[in-house]
Amino acid sequence: MKVGVNYTPRRGWFHSWYSVDLDEVRRDLDAIAGLGLDHVRIFPVWPILQPDRAVIRAEALADVAAVVSAAGERGLDVWVDALNGHLSSFDYLPAWVTSWHRRNLFTDPDVRSGQVALVTALAGAVKDLPGARGIGLGNEFSQFAAPRHPDRHVVRSDQVHGWLAELIGAAEVAWPHGRHSHSFDDDLWFVDSHPFGPAHAVRHGAMTTVHSWVFGKNWDRYENEVEQALPYFARYLLELAAAHSGPGRPVWLQEVGAPISHVPSRYAPDFLRRTLELAAGAPGLEAVTWWCSHDVTRAMPDFPELEYSLGLFDADGAVKPIGWELAAMVEDLRAVQASPSGTERSVVAVPAATARADLTPDGEVFAQWYAQARTGTVPALQLP
């Protein structure tokens, strides 16, 4: 199993893509490799790459290639996310899709042609570099279609399939040997009105991705044992992903972190250890990528509070206790073999009439699954 981290540059956060300092990047990547990790996911910002639909900046592509090369020199594999319009609660959209030029991000043919051009250009810029492994369409881009988004881009489920097929297809044409994916938050699994659903997660790309965040969920049911319950959430999502994916499809725990809103700093190393122990061996699981490498600096004051504490390293670059905990686990995690999909296990059957909203941690399906899992034998989820 691969074990890596989502790379958040220590100096300047993702704003550093405006002017990449390779010395700083190398310093960060040296620290990441020093923990024994084997891959990173990187996030060049969409408006910097493509300020106009017909302008994909050669300088920006060269910066991405330079960062990928620097990672490869340190033995780190790299996945490059393309349409990074959403990062850590902020939206970053180019001017040609906003305000007076607002067009639907998923259905407008001109917007889609621009997105295809960017995915194609990024793939071409990095595909032959040592360590380059694949393109991600963008960090949780589906949130722009979420009913709760303040400036929602409305799209139907069938149109989502078309959008994903077109963009993943562009990556595959430009980079046939790459392993390309798309990502989403857990609204996809839990929100019935969201146009992105489980079918989109498992039918597009080389693997099913999972983003496990314990915030935004109702854990009142486990009030007296919340510290014991929280580490099970990632494994539950992995089981849900595996159940929808079917036998043979790889699963990637692409984001998982310890938000201080739910995981106090004193408990973070234990939360990491228990979360990854439970996740290891999940059906089809081939990689875990922690969020994130470096804390956001307090010099940038407008982030949600939890964003300042998610790193394995603090804002000065020092390894935090949670970073040392991950480093101590890497070799054991890497030795774990994922359970083959379809392995005989006890199951929790999901009733036929179950809505997506019924699968959240405050529902009966999770309660039954958790009650069995905490006995030491993690059950599979059996869909109708």
Secondary structure, DSSP 8 states (H G I E B T S, - for coil): -EEEEE---TTTGGGGGGS--HHHHHHHHHHHHHTT--EEEE--BHHHH-SBTTB--HHHHHHHHHHHHHHHHTT-EEEEE--B-EETTEE---GGGSGGG---TTT-HHHHHHHHHHHHHHHHHHTTSTTEEEEES-TTGGGGG-TT-TT-----HHHHHHHHHHHHHHHHHH-TTS--B----THHHH-TT-S--HHHHHHSSSSEEEEE--TTS--GGGGGGHHHHTTHHHHHHHHHHHHHH-TT--EEEEEE---TTTS-GGGHHHHHHHHHHHHTT-TTEEEEEES-SB---TTSTTS-GGGGG--SB-TTS-B-HHHHHHHHHHHHHHT-----TT----EEE--TT--GGGGSTTSHHHHHHHHHHTTT---EEE--
